[in-house]
Amino acid sequence: MSPAREIAFRVLQRVHGGGYATDLLRRESGEPRDLALAESIILGCLRHQSQLDYLIEFFSGRKQPKLDDVVRIALRMGIFQLRYLDRIPPHAAVTESVELVKQAHKRSAAGFVNAVLRKVNRKPVAWPDKATELSLPAWMLERWQRLYGEQAAAAIAHAALEQPEAAINPDTGRQQDPGAQSIVPLLEIHPGMTVLDLCAAPGNKTAQILGLVNKVGGRVIAADKYFKRLTDVPAEAQRVVLDAATILPFSVKFDRILVDAPCSGTGTLARNPEIKWRLRPDDLSRFAALQRKILENALPSLKPGGRLVYATCSLEREENEDIVKGLPVTATHLRLPGRDPGDGFFAAVIIEDSVHG
């Protein structure tokens, strides 16, 4: 049995149980070649999930609403390798998918998995609808079509099917998406400033801020709710464990505040494809309530005339424009996958002399 496929099968089961693929992959050990193939299978299966589920029905000749989870995962893996990857021997994709089902104590399904996968070919398939073709939940596609138009919505969905290019921030040496790199410059940090980075983990934007502050002089406080998450934040910052959704404990006010708010992450679907299948429309109001609370608690800590940047990696209006409505926003920035390089991001710049109080 290939270690790569065993890893992929194990991680995909854990993702189905609520885990996140990239976090789970980081905990796996093995040969780099095996880990690379496992990552390709895992993220590919998650990106193309609704296509793969349709292909299970297509090649089996009937709808499969009651498949055991492990059987469905093994079939997705097999079909993905057979149709989407090059240089994978077909017999290996078939026989090892069958073996995975047996090892998962679903031996009775082994014959079915074998029969379906032996029918798989690379001929074009007529997808039943646009959402399946773009491998996106219908509700999400319809939202983006309303917000951004059909062409932009399709471009966002297509971008979510591609492997993101690895990008290094030249100023920090950290791996950081181009969209994420675009947020910190909006703070316009000047010499001697005090900067508060709320929701700072994993610290890539903190590292950007420190790169600027170290050049011009100043002080950086990086805060996050959990101590464990702060371990990745650069130690050059003063690190503080706090819940940004509560009243902040600072007795001083800051020249600059970054609120990189927790969000649905719909701008990062290429990197975190499980979000597509996990998110529900009513989750957006839950995120919005938290985001508004964090922003309202951050504003009193801003100096008069200071600058606060509110940012998310969400494409949803409820988490973006609606959150900053009624506040003294001087500029907004929106990056869309498929139109702009990297992940999708929203940012709003807030400046007002009367913000404090």
C-alpha positions as CSV (number, residue, x, y, z in Angstrom):
1,M,0.0,0.0,0.0
2,S,1.3,3.4,-1.0
3,P,2.1,5.6,2.1
4,A,0.8,8.7,0.1
5,R,-2.6,7.1,-0.4
6,E,-2.8,6.0,3.2
7,I,-2.0,9.5,4.4
8,A,-4.6,11.0,1.9
9,F,-7.3,8.6,3.0
10,R,-6.6,9.2,6.7
11,V,-6.5,13.0,6.3
12,L,-9.7,13.1,4.2
13,Q,-11.6,11.2,6.8
14,R,-10.5,13.6,9.5
15,V,-11.4,16.6,7.3
16,H,-14.9,15.0,6.9
17,G,-15.0,14.9,10.7
18,G,-14.3,18.7,11.0
19,G,-10.5,19.0,10.6
20,Y,-8.6,21.3,8.3
21,A,-6.5,19.7,5.5
22,T,-3.4,21.9,5.7
23,D,-3.3,21.7,9.5
24,L,-3.6,17.9,9.4
25,L,-1.0,17.6,6.6
26,R,1.5,19.5,8.7
27,R,1.3,16.8,11.4
28,E,2.0,14.0,9.0
29,S,5.5,12.6,8.5
30,G,7.0,10.7,5.7
31,E,9.1,10.9,2.5
32,P,8.7,14.3,0.8
33,R,7.6,12.6,-2.4
34,D,4.8,10.7,-0.5
35,L,3.7,13.9,1.3
36,A,3.6,15.8,-2.0
37,L,1.4,13.2,-3.6
38,A,-0.8,13.0,-0.6
39,E,-1.3,16.7,-0.6
40,S,-2.1,16.7,-4.3
41,I,-4.8,14.0,-3.8
42,I,-6.3,15.6,-0.6
43,L,-6.6,19.1,-1.9
44,G,-7.6,18.0,-5.3
45,C,-10.4,15.8,-3.9
46,L,-11.7,18.7,-1.8
47,R,-11.5,21.3,-4.6
48,H,-13.3,19.0,-7.1
49,Q,-15.6,17.3,-4.6
50,S,-19.0,17.9,-6.2
51,Q,-17.6,16.9,-9.6
52,L,-16.2,13.7,-8.1
53,D,-19.5,12.9,-6.5
54,Y,-21.3,13.4,-9.8
55,L,-18.8,11.1,-11.5
56,I,-19.4,8.4,-8.9
57,E,-23.0,8.4,-10.0
58,F,-22.1,8.7,-13.7
59,F,-19.8,5.7,-13.7
60,S,-21.9,3.6,-11.4
61,G,-25.0,4.3,-13.4
62,R,-27.2,5.2,-10.4
63,K,-27.5,7.8,-7.7
64,Q,-25.5,7.0,-4.5
65,P,-27.1,8.8,-1.6
66,K,-26.3,6.2,1.1
67,L,-22.7,5.4,0.5
68,D,-20.6,5.0,3.6
69,D,-18.3,7.9,4.1
70,V,-15.1,5.9,3.8
71,V,-16.4,4.3,0.6
72,R,-17.2,7.7,-0.9
73,I,-13.8,9.0,0.1
74,A,-12.0,6.0,-1.5
75,L,-14.0,6.5,-4.7
76,R,-13.3,10.2,-4.9
77,M,-9.6,9.5,-4.4
78,G,-9.6,6.8,-7.2
79,I,-11.6,9.0,-9.7
80,F,-9.4,12.0,-9.0
81,Q,-6.2,10.1,-9.7
82,L,-7.7,8.5,-12.8
83,R,-9.1,11.7,-14.4
84,Y,-7.2,14.6,-12.9
85,L,-3.6,13.5,-12.3
86,D,-1.0,12.6,-14.8
87,R,1.6,9.8,-14.4
88,I,-0.5,7.8,-12.0
89,P,-0.7,4.1,-13.2
90,P,-4.5,3.3,-13.5
91,H,-4.1,-0.1,-11.9
92,A,-2.5,1.5,-8.8
93,A,-5.3,4.0,-8.4
94,V,-7.9,1.2,-8.7
95,T,-6.3,-1.5,-6.7
96,E,-5.2,0.7,-3.8
97,S,-8.6,2.4,-3.5
98,V,-10.1,-1.1,-3.2
99,E,-7.5,-2.0,-0.6
100,L,-8.3,1.2,1.4
101,V,-11.9,0.2,1.6
102,K,-10.9,-3.3,2.8
103,Q,-8.6,-1.8,5.4
104,A,-11.5,0.4,6.6
105,H,-13.5,-2.8,7.3
106,K,-15.9,-2.2,4.4
107,R,-14.8,-5.3,2.6
108,S,-18.4,-5.8,1.3
109,A,-18.0,-2.6,-0.8
110,A,-14.7,-3.6,-2.4
111,G,-16.3,-5.2,-5.4
112,F,-18.5,-2.1,-6.0
113,V,-15.5,0.3,-5.8
114,N,-13.5,-1.9,-8.1
115,A,-16.3,-2.1,-10.7
116,V,-16.9,1.7,-10.7
117,L,-13.3,2.7,-10.9
118,R,-12.6,0.2,-13.8
119,K,-15.2,2.2,-15.8
120,V,-13.6,5.6,-15.3
121,N,-12.1,7.3,-18.3
122,R,-11.0,10.8,-19.3
123,K,-13.8,11.5,-21.8
124,P,-15.5,14.8,-21.4
125,V,-18.7,14.7,-19.2
126,A,-21.8,16.9,-19.5
127,W,-22.1,18.4,-16.0
128,P,-25.7,18.5,-14.7
129,D,-25.5,22.2,-13.8
130,K,-23.1,25.2,-13.5
131,A,-22.5,24.7,-9.8
132,T,-21.3,21.1,-10.3
133,E,-19.1,22.2,-13.3
134,L,-17.5,24.8,-11.1
135,S,-17.4,22.4,-8.1
136,L,-19.1,24.9,-5.8
137,P,-22.3,24.9,-3.7
138,A,-25.1,26.4,-5.7
139,W,-26.0,28.9,-2.9
140,M,-22.4,30.2,-2.9
141,L,-22.3,30.5,-6.7
142,E,-25.7,32.3,-6.8
143,R,-24.4,34.8,-4.1
144,W,-21.3,35.7,-6.1
145,Q,-23.3,36.0,-9.3
146,R,-25.5,38.6,-7.6
147,L,-22.6,40.4,-6.0
148,Y,-20.0,40.3,-8.8
149,G,-21.8,39.2,-12.0
150,E,-21.7,35.8,-13.7
151,Q,-18.3,36.2,-15.3
152,A,-16.5,37.3,-12.1
153,A,-18.3,34.6,-10.1
154,A,-17.1,31.9,-12.6
155,A,-13.5,33.3,-12.4
156,I,-13.6,33.1,-8.6
157,A,-14.8,29.5,-8.7
158,H,-12.2,28.6,-11.4
159,A,-9.4,30.1,-9.3
160,A,-10.6,28.0,-6.3
161,L,-9.9,24.8,-8.4
162,E,-6.2,25.8,-9.0
163,Q,-3.2,25.1,-6.8
164,P,-2.1,28.5,-5.4
165,E,1.4,29.5,-6.3
166,A,3.8,29.6,-3.3
167,A,4.7,33.3,-2.6
168,I,7.4,34.6,-0.3
169,N,7.2,38.0,1.2
170,P,10.6,39.5,0.3
171,D,10.5,41.8,3.4
172,T,9.9,39.0,5.9
173,G,11.1,35.8,4.3
174,R,7.8,34.2,5.3
175,Q,5.5,32.3,2.9
176,Q,2.6,34.7,2.5
177,D,-0.1,35.1,-0.2
178,P,0.1,38.2,-2.4
179,G,-3.4,39.2,-1.2
180,A,-2.4,39.0,2.4
181,Q,0.7,41.0,1.7
182,S,-1.4,43.9,0.4
183,I,-3.1,44.7,3.8
184,V,-0.3,46.0,6.1
185,P,0.8,48.8,3.7
186,L,-2.7,50.3,4.1
187,L,-1.7,51.2,7.7
188,E,0.9,53.7,6.5
189,I,3.2,53.3,9.4
190,H,5.5,56.3,10.2
191,P,8.5,56.7,12.6
192,G,7.9,56.2,16.3
193,M,4.3,54.9,16.0
194,T,2.6,52.4,18.3
195,V,0.8,49.6,16.4
196,L,-1.7,47.1,17.8
197,D,-2.2,43.9,15.7
198,L,-5.4,42.2,16.9
199,C,-6.1,38.6,15.9
200,A,-2.4,38.4,15.0
201,A,-1.8,34.7,14.6
202,P,-0.1,33.2,12.7
203,G,2.0,36.4,12.6
204,N,2.7,37.0,8.9
205,K,1.2,40.4,9.0
206,T,2.9,41.1,12.4
207,A,6.2,40.3,10.7
208,Q,5.4,42.8,8.0
209,I,4.5,45.4,10.6
210,L,7.8,44.7,12.5
211,G,9.7,45.0,9.2
212,L,8.4,48.6,8.9
213,V,8.7,49.5,12.5
214,N,12.3,48.2,12.8
215,K,13.2,50.5,10.0
216,V,11.6,53.6,11.4
217,G,11.3,53.0,15.1
218,G,8.2,52.2,17.1
219,R,6.4,49.6,19.2
220,V,4.2,46.7,18.2
221,I,1.8,44.7,20.3
222,A,0.4,41.5,18.8
223,A,-2.7,40.0,20.4
224,D,-4.5,36.7,19.9
225,K,-7.1,34.8,21.9
226,Y,-5.0,31.6,22.4
227,F,-1.5,31.4,23.8
228,K,-0.7,28.4,21.5
229,R,-1.4,30.4,18.4
230,L,0.8,33.3,19.5
231,T,3.9,31.0,19.4
232,D,4.1,31.5,15.6
233,V,4.0,35.3,16.1
234,P,7.4,37.0,16.0
235,A,8.9,37.4,19.5
236,E,10.1,41.0,18.6
237,A,6.5,42.1,19.1
238,Q,5.0,42.3,22.6
239,R,2.7,39.3,22.6
240,V,-0.6,39.5,24.6
241,V,-3.2,36.8,25.1
242,L,-6.7,38.5,24.9
243,D,-10.1,38.0,23.5
244,A,-10.5,40.9,21.0
245,A,-14.3,40.5,21.2
246,T,-14.2,41.9,24.8
247,I,-13.3,45.3,26.1
248,L,-9.5,45.8,25.5
249,P,-7.3,46.2,28.6
250,F,-5.0,48.8,27.3
251,S,-4.6,52.1,29.2
252,V,-2.8,53.7,26.2
253,K,-4.1,54.5,22.7
254,F,-2.4,53.4,19.5
255,D,-1.4,55.3,16.3
256,R,-2.3,52.3,14.2
257,I,-4.6,49.3,14.7
258,L,-4.9,46.2,12.4
259,V,-8.1,44.2,12.8
260,D,-7.5,41.1,10.7
261,A,-10.9,39.6,11.7
262,P,-11.8,35.9,11.9
263,C,-14.1,35.3,8.9
264,S,-15.7,32.7,6.6
265,G,-12.5,32.5,4.5
266,T,-14.4,32.4,1.2
267,G,-11.5,34.3,-0.4
268,T,-9.1,31.4,0.4
269,L,-11.0,28.4,-1.2
270,A,-8.0,27.3,-3.4
271,R,-5.9,27.1,-0.2
272,N,-8.7,25.8,2.1
273,P,-11.2,24.0,-0.2
274,E,-13.0,22.3,2.7
275,I,-14.6,25.7,3.5
276,K,-16.7,25.3,0.3
277,W,-18.5,22.3,1.7
278,R,-18.6,23.2,5.4
279,L,-19.9,26.8,5.3
280,R,-23.6,27.4,5.5
281,P,-25.4,30.7,4.6
282,D,-26.4,31.3,8.2
283,D,-22.8,31.1,9.3
284,L,-22.2,34.5,7.8
285,S,-24.4,36.3,10.4
286,R,-22.4,34.5,13.2
287,F,-19.1,35.8,11.8
288,A,-20.6,39.3,11.3
289,A,-21.7,39.5,14.9
290,L,-18.2,38.6,16.1
291,Q,-16.5,40.9,13.6
292,R,-18.6,43.9,14.6
293,K,-17.9,43.2,18.3
294,I,-14.1,43.1,17.7
295,L,-14.2,46.3,15.6
296,E,-16.3,48.2,18.2
297,N,-13.9,47.1,21.0
298,A,-10.9,48.2,18.9
299,L,-12.0,51.7,18.0
300,P,-11.7,53.2,21.6
301,S,-8.0,52.2,21.6
302,L,-7.3,54.3,18.5
303,K,-5.6,57.7,19.0
304,P,-7.4,60.8,17.6
305,G,-6.4,61.0,14.0
306,G,-5.1,57.4,14.1
307,R,-5.7,54.9,11.4
308,L,-7.5,51.5,11.8
309,V,-7.5,48.9,9.0
310,Y,-10.3,46.3,9.1
311,A,-9.6,43.3,6.9
312,T,-11.0,39.9,6.1
313,C,-10.2,37.1,3.6
314,S,-13.9,36.9,2.9
315,L,-15.8,37.8,-0.3
316,E,-19.1,38.3,1.5
317,R,-20.7,41.7,1.9
318,E,-22.1,40.8,5.4
319,E,-18.5,40.4,6.6
320,N,-17.1,43.4,4.8
321,E,-19.0,46.5,3.7
322,D,-21.9,45.8,6.1
323,I,-19.5,45.6,9.1
324,V,-17.9,49.1,8.5
325,K,-21.2,50.8,7.5
326,G,-21.7,54.0,9.4
327,L,-18.0,54.3,10.4
328,P,-15.6,57.0,9.0
329,V,-14.2,54.8,6.2
330,T,-11.8,56.7,3.9
331,A,-11.1,53.9,1.5
332,T,-12.0,50.3,0.8
333,H,-10.1,47.7,-1.2
334,L,-11.4,44.4,-2.6
335,R,-9.2,41.7,-4.2
336,L,-11.1,38.9,-6.1
337,P,-9.5,35.6,-6.9
338,G,-9.4,35.1,-10.7
339,R,-9.1,38.9,-11.2
340,D,-6.3,39.8,-8.8
341,P,-3.3,37.7,-7.8
342,G,-3.6,35.4,-4.8
343,D,-6.4,35.0,-2.3
344,G,-9.4,37.3,-2.0
345,F,-9.3,40.0,0.6
346,F,-11.4,43.0,1.7
347,A,-9.9,46.0,3.6
348,A,-11.4,49.2,4.9
349,V,-9.4,52.2,6.2
350,I,-11.0,54.0,9.1
351,I,-9.7,57.5,10.2
352,E,-11.6,59.9,12.5
353,D,-10.6,62.4,15.2
354,S,-13.7,61.5,17.2
355,V,-13.2,57.7,17.2
356,H,-11.8,57.8,20.7
357,G,-13.8,58.2,23.8
